[in-house]
Amino acid sequence: MRIQVSFLLFELAVMPAVLSFLTACTFAASVWAQMPAVTLPKEVAQPDQLPPLASYSAVYELSLSRAAQLEGVRAATGKMLYTIVDRCDGYTVESDLEANLSFSNGVSNQVLKRFAGWESKDGRRATFRMQIYENGALEDAYRGNVELKADGSGRAVYIGDETTVYDLPSGTILSTTQLRDLVRAAQDTDSIVNQTIMDGAFEDGPYRVSGYIAHPKNMTEVNAEAPAEARSPADAALLAGSHWPVALAYFSLDPVAELPEYEANLQLLPNGVIRSMTQDYSTYTLSLDLTKISAREGGCP
């Protein structure tokens, strides 16, 4: 997800807009109201010290939860199919995002984004490919790879109509490492995380991510009136237990960038499943709500 987020995390980056100072302050205030005692962020743990991620396929319903009164997106519908599988030496991630967007000027646009990637469990290597369709026509396509050193520095190569190389600073982590480290931080009651994320689902390279993790909530208290469909005990087990409300702000790596380009709020389970997520682009906010989930076989033989 764009938390593959960075993860769902991250895949919904449709027309990002720089947030206003007022929006950023409101966002921070709403999160801090839920926060446990603030602790300083720790270094990202070594990958072999991070919790594993569940293997599953899921369907998320896309909707518009907020729009500016005068401009921009006026309606949004669609869905995202998301699959993550533990392949022993790494994780494979696939997602198909279908979004139907209507704008205040009367224009409508159908967007299909197809992403597939693999990331090693040691957090050092990744490969990815993306196809983006608009109104049925292929508008963009790229593939690429990431190589990181032990300190997180390295480079990412995007190959499309042109080849683009991003030099990655030390401390950079991959998206599945980000998700695992968020779970680790939540379990360790760390309330603040700061990470540099390299995710091939981001069309414009790496981002700096600051996050806040609130007190855990019992899943039975959330969306009880519309639970996700789980067809077997193994499927239902994916949604068991408490979740953490997590708020993430995505910044450009430009050192002068003081405000995030967009924000994400999600419900994160201990196995890495994201129960729901919103993405705020200042003039509009999109919601992704889990409607179906099924367990997949994964792990080492």
C-alpha positions as protocol buffer text, in pm:
chain_id: "A"
residue {
  index: 1
  type: MET
  ca { x: 0 y: 0 z: 0 }
}
residue {
  index: 2
  type: ARG
  ca { x: 98 y: 356 z: -4 }
}
residue {
  index: 3
  type: ILE
  ca { x: 209 y: 223 z: 314 }
}
residue {
  index: 4
  type: GLN
  ca { x: 277 y: 41 z: 36 }
}
residue {
  index: 5
  type: VAL
  ca { x: 190 y: 271 z: 241 }
}
residue {
  index: 6
  type: SER
  ca { x: 436 y: 350 z: 158 }
}
residue {
  index: 7
  type: PHE
  ca { x: 240 y: 100 z: 174 }
}
residue {
  index: 8
  type: LEU
  ca { x: -145 y: 157 z: 20 }
}
residue {
  index: 9
  type: LEU
  ca { x: 69 y: 419 z: 160 }
}
residue {
  index: 10
  type: PHE
  ca { x: 118 y: 414 z: -35 }
}
residue {
  index: 11
  type: GLU
  ca { x: -77 y: 447 z: -525 }
}
residue {
  index: 12
  type: LEU
  ca { x: -335 y: 715 z: -460 }
}
residue {
  index: 13
  type: ALA
  ca { x: -96 y: 999 z: -542 }
}
residue {
  index: 14
  type: VAL
  ca { x: -341 y: 1167 z: -781 }
}
residue {
  index: 15
  type: MET
  ca { x: -271 y: 1538 z: -823 }
}
residue {
  index: 16
  type: PRO
  ca { x: -95 y: 1606 z: -488 }
}
residue {
  index: 17
  type: ALA
  ca { x: -120 y: 1962 z: -360 }
}
residue {
  index: 18
  type: VAL
  ca { x: 85 y: 2147 z: -98 }
}
residue {
  index: 19
  type: LEU
  ca { x: -112 y: 2175 z: 224 }
}
residue {
  index: 20
  type: SER
  ca { x: -193 y: 2512 z: 374 }
}
residue {
  index: 21
  type: PHE
  ca { x: -41 y: 2603 z: 709 }
}
residue {
  index: 22
  type: LEU
  ca { x: -386 y: 2599 z: 871 }
}
residue {
  index: 23
  type: THR
  ca { x: -456 y: 2247 z: 742 }
}
residue {
  index: 24
  type: ALA
  ca { x: -121 y: 2125 z: 872 }
}
residue {
  index: 25
  type: CYS
  ca { x: -187 y: 2273 z: 1216 }
}
residue {
  index: 26
  type: THR
  ca { x: -538 y: 2127 z: 1235 }
}
residue {
  index: 27
  type: PHE
  ca { x: -400 y: 1787 z: 1136 }
}
residue {
  index: 28
  type: ALA
  ca { x: -132 y: 1797 z: 1405 }
}
residue {
  index: 29
  type: ALA
  ca { x: -373 y: 1914 z: 1673 }
}
residue {
  index: 30
  type: SER
  ca { x: -625 y: 1635 z: 1602 }
}
residue {
  index: 31
  type: VAL
  ca { x: -355 y: 1370 z: 1628 }
}
residue {
  index: 32
  type: TRP
  ca { x: -182 y: 1508 z: 1936 }
}
residue {
  index: 33
  type: ALA
  ca { x: -518 y: 1501 z: 2118 }
}
residue {
  index: 34
  type: GLN
  ca { x: -503 y: 1118 z: 2098 }
}
residue {
  index: 35
  type: MET
  ca { x: -135 y: 1076 z: 2166 }
}
residue {
  index: 36
  type: PRO
  ca { x: 29 y: 887 z: 2453 }
}
residue {
  index: 37
  type: ALA
  ca { x: 325 y: 1054 z: 2622 }
}
residue {
  index: 38
  type: VAL
  ca { x: 562 y: 1172 z: 2351 }
}
residue {
  index: 39
  type: THR
  ca { x: 883 y: 980 z: 2306 }
}
residue {
  index: 40
  type: LEU
  ca { x: 1171 y: 1066 z: 2078 }
}
residue {
  index: 41
  type: PRO
  ca { x: 1187 y: 859 z: 1756 }
}
residue {
  index: 42
  type: LYS
  ca { x: 1431 y: 573 z: 1750 }
}
residue {
  index: 43
  type: GLU
  ca { x: 1655 y: 460 z: 1469 }
}
residue {
  index: 44
  type: VAL
  ca { x: 1483 y: 210 z: 1238 }
}
residue {
  index: 45
  type: ALA
  ca { x: 1552 y: -136 z: 1376 }
}
residue {
  index: 46
  type: GLN
  ca { x: 1746 y: -389 z: 1175 }
}
residue {
  index: 47
  type: PRO
  ca { x: 1510 y: -580 z: 940 }
}
residue {
  index: 48
  type: ASP
  ca { x: 1563 y: -910 z: 1122 }
}
residue {
  index: 49
  type: GLN
  ca { x: 1435 y: -739 z: 1439 }
}
residue {
  index: 50
  type: LEU
  ca { x: 1112 y: -619 z: 1278 }
}
residue {
  index: 51
  type: PRO
  ca { x: 777 y: -804 z: 1297 }
}
residue {
  index: 52
  type: PRO
  ca { x: 663 y: -998 z: 988 }
}
residue {
  index: 53
  type: LEU
  ca { x: 377 y: -893 z: 763 }
}
residue {
  index: 54
  type: ALA
  ca { x: 72 y: -1107 z: 693 }
}
residue {
  index: 55
  type: SER
  ca { x: 14 y: -1248 z: 343 }
}
residue {
  index: 56
  type: TYR
  ca { x: -331 y: -1158 z: 211 }
}
residue {
  index: 57
  type: SER
  ca { x: -542 y: -1017 z: -71 }
}
residue {
  index: 58
  type: ALA
  ca { x: -784 y: -733 z: -5 }
}
residue {
  index: 59
  type: VAL
  ca { x: -1041 y: -513 z: -175 }
}
residue {
  index: 60
  type: TYR
  ca { x: -1076 y: -149 z: -71 }
}
residue {
  index: 61
  type: GLU
  ca { x: -1362 y: 80 z: -171 }
}
residue {
  index: 62
  type: LEU
  ca { x: -1256 y: 427 z: -281 }
}
residue {
  index: 63
  type: SER
  ca { x: -1473 y: 730 z: -206 }
}
residue {
  index: 64
  type: LEU
  ca { x: -1450 y: 1107 z: -168 }
}
residue {
  index: 65
  type: SER
  ca { x: -1479 y: 1205 z: 198 }
}
residue {
  index: 66
  type: ARG
  ca { x: -1415 y: 1580 z: 162 }
}
residue {
  index: 67
  type: ALA
  ca { x: -1387 y: 1835 z: -117 }
}
residue {
  index: 68
  type: ALA
  ca { x: -1325 y: 2210 z: -137 }
}
residue {
  index: 69
  type: GLN
  ca { x: -1637 y: 2409 z: -208 }
}
residue {
  index: 70
  type: LEU
  ca { x: -1520 y: 2596 z: -516 }
}
residue {
  index: 71
  type: GLU
  ca { x: -1264 y: 2393 z: -708 }
}
residue {
  index: 72
  type: GLY
  ca { x: -1101 y: 2058 z: -776 }
}
residue {
  index: 73
  type: VAL
  ca { x: -1244 y: 1710 z: -732 }
}
residue {
  index: 74
  type: ARG
  ca { x: -1620 y: 1702 z: -672 }
}
residue {
  index: 75
  type: ALA
  ca { x: -1681 y: 1324 z: -676 }
}
residue {
  index: 76
  type: ALA
  ca { x: -1471 y: 1007 z: -661 }
}
residue {
  index: 77
  type: THR
  ca { x: -1557 y: 639 z: -672 }
}
residue {
  index: 78
  type: GLY
  ca { x: -1357 y: 324 z: -738 }
}
residue {
  index: 79
  type: LYS
  ca { x: -1173 y: 39 z: -573 }
}
residue {
  index: 80
  type: MET
  ca { x: -827 y: -96 z: -511 }
}
residue {
  index: 81
  type: LEU
  ca { x: -723 y: -462 z: -526 }
}
residue {
  index: 82
  type: TYR
  ca { x: -417 y: -520 z: -308 }
}
residue {
  index: 83
  type: THR
  ca { x: -208 y: -831 z: -249 }
}
residue {
  index: 84
  type: ILE
  ca { x: 103 y: -880 z: -38 }
}
residue {
  index: 85
  type: VAL
  ca { x: 275 y: -1219 z: -7 }
}
residue {
  index: 86
  type: ASP
  ca { x: 572 y: -1331 z: 202 }
}
residue {
  index: 87
  type: ARG
  ca { x: 810 y: -1497 z: -47 }
}
residue {
  index: 88
  type: CYS
  ca { x: 1062 y: -1612 z: 217 }
}
residue {
  index: 89
  type: ASP
  ca { x: 1344 y: -1385 z: 100 }
}
residue {
  index: 90
  type: GLY
  ca { x: 1119 y: -1085 z: 42 }
}
residue {
  index: 91
  type: TYR
  ca { x: 766 y: -953 z: -8 }
}
residue {
  index: 92
  type: THR
  ca { x: 580 y: -917 z: -336 }
}
residue {
  index: 93
  type: VAL
  ca { x: 317 y: -644 z: -360 }
}
residue {
  index: 94
  type: GLU
  ca { x: 58 y: -597 z: -634 }
}
residue {
  index: 95
  type: SER
  ca { x: -215 y: -336 z: -655 }
}
residue {
  index: 96
  type: ASP
  ca { x: -474 y: -227 z: -910 }
}
residue {
  index: 97
  type: LEU
  ca { x: -631 y: 109 z: -834 }
}
residue {
  index: 98
  type: GLU
  ca { x: -938 y: 216 z: -1031 }
}
residue {
  index: 99
  type: ALA
  ca { x: -1058 y: 573 z: -967 }
}
residue {
  index: 100
  type: ASN
  ca { x: -1341 y: 765 z: -1134 }
}
residue {
  index: 101
  type: LEU
  ca { x: -1292 y: 1136 z: -1068 }
}
residue {
  index: 102
  type: SER
  ca { x: -1530 y: 1424 z: -1148 }
}
residue {
  index: 103
  type: PHE
  ca { x: -1412 y: 1785 z: -1128 }
}
residue {
  index: 104
  type: SER
  ca { x: -1581 y: 2117 z: -1062 }
}
residue {
  index: 105
  type: ASN
  ca { x: -1529 y: 2224 z: -1426 }
}
residue {
  index: 106
  type: GLY
  ca { x: -1744 y: 1932 z: -1546 }
}
residue {
  index: 107
  type: VAL
  ca { x: -1452 y: 1716 z: -1661 }
}
residue {
  index: 108
  type: SER
  ca { x: -1446 y: 1347 z: -1563 }
}
residue {
  index: 109
  type: ASN
  ca { x: -1143 y: 1123 z: -1562 }
}
residue {
  index: 110
  type: GLN
  ca { x: -1098 y: 748 z: -1522 }
}
residue {
  index: 111
  type: VAL
  ca { x: -760 y: 645 z: -1381 }
}
residue {
  index: 112
  type: LEU
  ca { x: -619 y: 292 z: -1357 }
}
residue {
  index: 113
  type: LYS
  ca { x: -284 y: 241 z: -1183 }
}
residue {
  index: 114
  type: ARG
  ca { x: -127 y: -105 z: -1189 }
}
residue {
  index: 115
  type: PHE
  ca { x: 173 y: -163 z: -966 }
}
residue {
  index: 116
  type: ALA
  ca { x: 384 y: -469 z: -894 }
}
residue {
  index: 117
  type: GLY
  ca { x: 697 y: -483 z: -682 }
}
residue {
  index: 118
  type: TRP
  ca { x: 933 y: -704 z: -484 }
}
residue {
  index: 119
  type: GLU
  ca { x: 1134 y: -595 z: -180 }
}
residue {
  index: 120
  type: SER
  ca { x: 1395 y: -803 z: 0 }
}
residue {
  index: 121
  type: LYS
  ca { x: 1348 y: -872 z: 370 }
}
residue {
  index: 122
  type: ASP
  ca { x: 1695 y: -741 z: 446 }
}
residue {
  index: 123
  type: GLY
  ca { x: 1574 y: -401 z: 325 }
}
residue {
  index: 124
  type: ARG
  ca { x: 1850 y: -360 z: 67 }
}
residue {
  index: 125
  type: ARG
  ca { x: 1694 y: -437 z: -274 }
}
residue {
  index: 126
  type: ALA
  ca { x: 1373 y: -376 z: -462 }
}
residue {
  index: 127
  type: THR
  ca { x: 1231 y: -402 z: -813 }
}
residue {
  index: 128
  type: PHE
  ca { x: 907 y: -249 z: -936 }
}
residue {
  index: 129
  type: ARG
  ca { x: 694 y: -163 z: -1238 }
}
residue {
  index: 130
  type: MET
  ca { x: 399 y: 70 z: -1289 }
}
residue {
  index: 131
  type: GLN
  ca { x: 141 y: 129 z: -1563 }
}
residue {
  index: 132
  type: ILE
  ca { x: -94 y: 429 z: -1555 }
}
residue {
  index: 133
  type: TYR
  ca { x: -402 y: 451 z: -1777 }
}
residue {
  index: 134
  type: GLU
  ca { x: -630 y: 751 z: -1821 }
}
residue {
  index: 135
  type: ASN
  ca { x: -968 y: 702 z: -1985 }
}
residue {
  index: 136
  type: GLY
  ca { x: -850 y: 367 z: -2124 }
}
residue {
  index: 137
  type: ALA
  ca { x: -528 y: 494 z: -2282 }
}
residue {
  index: 138
  type: LEU
  ca { x: -181 y: 416 z: -2149 }
}
residue {
  index: 139
  type: GLU
  ca { x: -41 y: 748 z: -2030 }
}
residue {
  index: 140
  type: ASP
  ca { x: 275 y: 642 z: -1849 }
}
residue {
  index: 141
  type: ALA
  ca { x: 475 y: 331 z: -1770 }
}
residue {
  index: 142
  type: TYR
  ca { x: 800 y: 275 z: -1590 }
}
residue {
  index: 143
  type: ARG
  ca { x: 1004 y: 7 z: -1419 }
}
residue {
  index: 144
  type: GLY
  ca { x: 1298 y: 32 z: -1188 }
}
residue {
  index: 145
  type: ASN
  ca { x: 1511 y: -97 z: -907 }
}
residue {
  index: 146
  type: VAL
  ca { x: 1658 y: 14 z: -575 }
}
residue {
  index: 147
  type: GLU
  ca { x: 1992 y: -77 z: -422 }
}
residue {
  index: 148
  type: LEU
  ca { x: 2070 y: 31 z: -65 }
}
residue {
  index: 149
  type: LYS
  ca { x: 2388 y: 2 z: 140 }
}
residue {
  index: 150
  type: ALA
  ca { x: 2398 y: -103 z: 503 }
}
residue {
  index: 151
  type: ASP
  ca { x: 2352 y: 260 z: 615 }
}
residue {
  index: 152
  type: GLY
  ca { x: 2049 y: 307 z: 387 }
}
residue {
  index: 153
  type: SER
  ca { x: 2223 y: 521 z: 129 }
}
residue {
  index: 154
  type: GLY
  ca { x: 2207 y: 413 z: -233 }
}
residue {
  index: 155
  type: ARG
  ca { x: 2018 y: 488 z: -548 }
}
residue {
  index: 156
  type: ALA
  ca { x: 1691 y: 423 z: -724 }
}
residue {
  index: 157
  type: VAL
  ca { x: 1665 y: 395 z: -1102 }
}
residue {
  index: 158
  type: TYR
  ca { x: 1339 y: 465 z: -1289 }
}
residue {
  index: 159
  type: ILE
  ca { x: 1328 y: 352 z: -1654 }
}
residue {
  index: 160
  type: GLY
  ca { x: 1048 y: 485 z: -1874 }
}
residue {
  index: 161
  type: ASP
  ca { x: 1051 y: 724 z: -2167 }
}
residue {
  index: 162
  type: GLU
  ca { x: 1359 y: 859 z: -1994 }
}
residue {
  index: 163
  type: THR
  ca { x: 1586 y: 716 z: -1725 }
}
residue {
  index: 164
  type: THR
  ca { x: 1588 y: 897 z: -1390 }
}
residue {
  index: 165
  type: VAL
  ca { x: 1832 y: 822 z: -1108 }
}
residue {
  index: 166
  type: TYR
  ca { x: 1766 y: 927 z: -749 }
}
residue {
  index: 167
  type: ASP
  ca { x: 2055 y: 940 z: -503 }
}
residue {
  index: 168
  type: LEU
  ca { x: 1917 y: 821 z: -170 }
}
residue {
  index: 169
  type: PRO
  ca { x: 2043 y: 957 z: 163 }
}
residue {
  index: 170
  type: SER
  ca { x: 2157 y: 737 z: 449 }
}
residue {
  index: 171
  type: GLY
  ca { x: 1866 y: 607 z: 653 }
}
residue {
  index: 172
  type: THR
  ca { x: 1645 y: 541 z: 351 }
}
residue {
  index: 173
  type: ILE
  ca { x: 1417 y: 239 z: 391 }
}
residue {
  index: 174
  type: LEU
  ca { x: 1187 y: 46 z: 158 }
}
residue {
  index: 175
  type: SER
  ca { x: 809 y: 56 z: 190 }
}
residue {
  index: 176
  type: THR
  ca { x: 765 y: -290 z: 348 }
}
residue {
  index: 177
  type: THR
  ca { x: 1039 y: -201 z: 598 }
}
residue {
  index: 178
  type: GLN
  ca { x: 847 y: 119 z: 671 }
}
residue {
  index: 179
  type: LEU
  ca { x: 530 y: -76 z: 743 }
}
residue {
  index: 180
  type: ARG
  ca { x: 711 y: -324 z: 965 }
}
residue {
  index: 181
  type: ASP
  ca { x: 884 y: -42 z: 1151 }
}
residue {
  index: 182
  type: LEU
  ca { x: 552 y: 136 z: 1210 }
}
residue {
  index: 183
  type: VAL
  ca { x: 421 y: -181 z: 1375 }
}
residue {
  index: 184
  type: ARG
  ca { x: 742 y: -208 z: 1579 }
}
residue {
  index: 185
  type: ALA
  ca { x: 717 y: 154 z: 1688 }
}
residue {
  index: 186
  type: ALA
  ca { x: 353 y: 113 z: 1788 }
}
residue {
  index: 187
  type: GLN
  ca { x: 429 y: -201 z: 1989 }
}
residue {
  index: 188
  type: ASP
  ca { x: 718 y: -20 z: 2160 }
}
residue {
  index: 189
  type: THR
  ca { x: 485 y: 277 z: 2236 }
}
residue {
  index: 190
  type: ASP
  ca { x: 696 y: 513 z: 2028 }
}
residue {
  index: 191
  type: SER
  ca { x: 461 y: 795 z: 1933 }
}
residue {
  index: 192
  type: ILE
  ca { x: 675 y: 970 z: 1670 }
}
residue {
  index: 193
  type: VAL
  ca { x: 850 y: 825 z: 1367 }
}
residue {
  index: 194
  type: ASN
  ca { x: 1065 y: 998 z: 1105 }
}
residue {
  index: 195
  type: GLN
  ca { x: 1162 y: 802 z: 796 }
}
residue {
  index: 196
  type: THR
  ca { x: 1293 y: 847 z: 442 }
}
residue {
  index: 197
  type: ILE
  ca { x: 1094 y: 612 z: 220 }
}
residue {
  index: 198
  type: MET
  ca { x: 1180 y: 476 z: -125 }
}
residue {
  index: 199
  type: ASP
  ca { x: 875 y: 313 z: -281 }
}
residue {
  index: 200
  type: GLY
  ca { x: 845 y: 245 z: -653 }
}
residue {
  index: 201
  type: ALA
  ca { x: 473 y: 328 z: -629 }
}
residue {
  index: 202
  type: PHE
  ca { x: 578 y: 692 z: -579 }
}
residue {
  index: 203
  type: GLU
  ca { x: 612 y: 828 z: -929 }
}
residue {
  index: 204
  type: ASP
  ca { x: 845 y: 1108 z: -820 }
}
residue {
  index: 205
  type: GLY
  ca { x: 1099 y: 920 z: -613 }
}
residue {
  index: 206
  type: PRO
  ca { x: 1163 y: 919 z: -237 }
}
residue {
  index: 207
  type: TYR
  ca { x: 977 y: 1104 z: 37 }
}
residue {
  index: 208
  type: ARG
  ca { x: 1052 y: 1206 z: 393 }
}
residue {
  index: 209
  type: VAL
  ca { x: 772 y: 1084 z: 621 }
}
residue {
  index: 210
  type: SER
  ca { x: 687 y: 1205 z: 969 }
}
residue {
  index: 211
  type: GLY
  ca { x: 431 y: 1006 z: 1163 }
}
residue {
  index: 212
  type: TYR
  ca { x: 230 y: 1005 z: 1484 }
}
residue {
  index: 213
  type: ILE
  ca { x: 94 y: 688 z: 1646 }
}
residue {
  index: 214
  type: ALA
  ca { x: -202 y: 717 z: 1884 }
}
residue {
  index: 215
  type: HIS
  ca { x: -330 y: 484 z: 2157 }
}
residue {
  index: 216
  type: PRO
  ca { x: -448 y: 142 z: 2027 }
}
residue {
  index: 217
  type: LYS
  ca { x: -821 y: 84 z: 1977 }
}
residue {
  index: 218
  type: ASN
  ca { x: -1012 y: -244 z: 1979 }
}
residue {
  index: 219
  type: MET
  ca { x: -1123 y: -338 z: 1627 }
}
residue {
  index: 220
  type: THR
  ca { x: -1467 y: -446 z: 1751 }
}
residue {
  index: 221
  type: GLU
  ca { x: -1532 y: -81 z: 1839 }
}
residue {
  index: 222
  type: VAL
  ca { x: -1454 y: 41 z: 1487 }
}
residue {
  index: 223
  type: ASN
  ca { x: -1676 y: 1 z: 1180 }
}
residue {
  index: 224
  type: ALA
  ca { x: -1875 y: -268 z: 1362 }
}
residue {
  index: 225
  type: GLU
  ca { x: -2175 y: -189 z: 1146 }
}
residue {
  index: 226
  type: ALA
  ca { x: -1987 y: -268 z: 822 }
}
residue {
  index: 227
  type: PRO
  ca { x: -1711 y: -524 z: 883 }
}
residue {
  index: 228
  type: ALA
  ca { x: -1496 y: -649 z: 598 }
}
residue {
  index: 229
  type: GLU
  ca { x: -1603 y: -978 z: 447 }
}
residue {
  index: 230
  type: ALA
  ca { x: -1395 y: -1267 z: 584 }
}
residue {
  index: 231
  type: ARG
  ca { x: -1486 y: -1606 z: 439 }
}
residue {
  index: 232
  type: SER
  ca { x: -1287 y: -1834 z: 670 }
}
residue {
  index: 233
  type: PRO
  ca { x: -1139 y: -1837 z: 1022 }
}
residue {
  index: 234
  type: ALA
  ca { x: -799 y: -1761 z: 868 }
}
residue {
  index: 235
  type: ASP
  ca { x: -946 y: -1456 z: 693 }
}
residue {
  index: 236
  type: ALA
  ca { x: -1119 y: -1338 z: 1010 }
}
residue {
  index: 237
  type: ALA
  ca { x: -796 y: -1378 z: 1206 }
}
residue {
  index: 238
  type: LEU
  ca { x: -636 y: -1115 z: 984 }
}
residue {
  index: 239
  type: LEU
  ca { x: -867 y: -853 z: 1141 }
}
residue {
  index: 240
  type: ALA
  ca { x: -846 y: -971 z: 1502 }
}
residue {
  index: 241
  type: GLY
  ca { x: -716 y: -762 z: 1787 }
}
residue {
  index: 242
  type: SER
  ca { x: -658 y: -393 z: 1837 }
}
residue {
  index: 243
  type: HIS
  ca { x: -536 y: -139 z: 1584 }
}
residue {
  index: 244
  type: TRP
  ca { x: -337 y: 183 z: 1606 }
}
residue {
  index: 245
  type: PRO
  ca { x: -453 y: 510 z: 1450 }
}
residue {
  index: 246
  type: VAL
  ca { x: -150 y: 636 z: 1255 }
}
residue {
  index: 247
  type: ALA
  ca { x: -110 y: 977 z: 1092 }
}
residue {
  index: 248
  type: LEU
  ca { x: 161 y: 1027 z: 830 }
}
residue {
  index: 249
  type: ALA
  ca { x: 279 y: 1345 z: 658 }
}
residue {
  index: 250
  type: TYR
  ca { x: 473 y: 1311 z: 331 }
}
residue {
  index: 251
  type: PHE
  ca { x: 739 y: 1573 z: 257 }
}
residue {
  index: 252
  type: SER
  ca { x: 963 y: 1637 z: -41 }
}
residue {
  index: 253
  type: LEU
  ca { x: 1331 y: 1568 z: 28 }
}
residue {
  index: 254
  type: ASP
  ca { x: 1396 y: 1932 z: -57 }
}
residue {
  index: 255
  type: PRO
  ca { x: 1564 y: 2063 z: 261 }
}
residue {
  index: 256
  type: VAL
  ca { x: 1356 y: 2384 z: 250 }
}
residue {
  index: 257
  type: ALA
  ca { x: 1023 y: 2196 z: 241 }
}
residue {
  index: 258
  type: GLU
  ca { x: 844 y: 2284 z: 565 }
}
residue {
  index: 259
  type: LEU
  ca { x: 491 y: 2163 z: 485 }
}
residue {
  index: 260
  type: PRO
  ca { x: 385 y: 1817 z: 368 }
}
residue {
  index: 261
  type: GLU
  ca { x: 269 y: 1753 z: 14 }
}
residue {
  index: 262
  type: TYR
  ca { x: -10 y: 1530 z: 143 }
}
residue {
  index: 263
  type: GLU
  ca { x: -121 y: 1345 z: 456 }
}
residue {
  index: 264
  type: ALA
  ca { x: -247 y: 994 z: 529 }
}
residue {
  index: 265
  type: ASN
  ca { x: -440 y: 861 z: 826 }
}
residue {
  index: 266
  type: LEU
  ca { x: -477 y: 487 z: 870 }
}
residue {
  index: 267
  type: GLN
  ca { x: -586 y: 209 z: 1102 }
}
residue {
  index: 268
  type: LEU
  ca { x: -289 y: -28 z: 1136 }
}
residue {
  index: 269
  type: LEU
  ca { x: -314 y: -383 z: 1272 }
}
residue {
  index: 270
  type: PRO
  ca { x: -18 y: -570 z: 1431 }
}
residue {
  index: 271
  type: ASN
  ca { x: 15 y: -797 z: 1124 }
}
residue {
  index: 272
  type: GLY
  ca { x: 51 y: -498 z: 890 }
}
residue {
  index: 273
  type: VAL
  ca { x: -306 y: -506 z: 757 }
}
residue {
  index: 274
  type: ILE
  ca { x: -449 y: -159 z: 698 }
}
residue {
  index: 275
  type: ARG
  ca { x: -817 y: -158 z: 792 }
}
residue {
  index: 276
  type: SER
  ca { x: -891 y: 183 z: 641 }
}
residue {
  index: 277
  type: MET
  ca { x: -706 y: 491 z: 521 }
}
residue {
  index: 278
  type: THR
  ca { x: -767 y: 849 z: 414 }
}
residue {
  index: 279
  type: GLN
  ca { x: -535 y: 1061 z: 199 }
}
residue {
  index: 280
  type: ASP
  ca { x: -565 y: 1439 z: 225 }
}
residue {
  index: 281
  type: TYR
  ca { x: -452 y: 1652 z: -71 }
}
residue {
  index: 282
  type: SER
  ca { x: -570 y: 1982 z: 82 }
}
residue {
  index: 283
  type: THR
  ca { x: -849 y: 2053 z: -168 }
}
residue {
  index: 284
  type: TYR
  ca { x: -993 y: 1701 z: -138 }
}
residue {
  index: 285
  type: THR
  ca { x: -964 y: 1388 z: 74 }
}
residue {
  index: 286
  type: LEU
  ca { x: -997 y: 1029 z: -49 }
}
residue {
  index: 287
  type: SER
  ca { x: -1099 y: 734 z: 168 }
}
residue {
  index: 288
  type: LEU
  ca { x: -1012 y: 367 z: 127 }
}
residue {
  index: 289
  type: ASP
  ca { x: -1226 y: 124 z: 328 }
}
residue {
  index: 290
  type: LEU
  ca { x: -1160 y: -249 z: 344 }
}
residue {
  index: 291
  type: THR
  ca { x: -1456 y: -450 z: 213 }
}
residue {
  index: 292
  type: LYS
  ca { x: -1306 y: -798 z: 161 }
}
residue {
  index: 293
  type: ILE
  ca { x: -995 y: -980 z: 279 }
}
residue {
  index: 294
  type: SER
  ca { x: -859 y: -1332 z: 227 }
}
residue {
  index: 295
  type: ALA
  ca { x: -548 y: -1501 z: 362 }
}
residue {
  index: 296
  type: ARG
  ca { x: -271 y: -1610 z: 123 }
}
residue {
  index: 297
  type: GLU
  ca { x: -7 y: -1877 z: 174 }
}
residue {
  index: 298
  type: GLY
  ca { x: 334 y: -1729 z: 236 }
}
residue {
  index: 299
  type: GLY
  ca { x: 663 y: -1774 z: 415 }
}
residue {
  index: 300
  type: CYS
  ca { x: 944 y: -2022 z: 381 }
}
residue {
  index: 301
  type: PRO
  ca { x: 880 y: -2389 z: 294 }
}
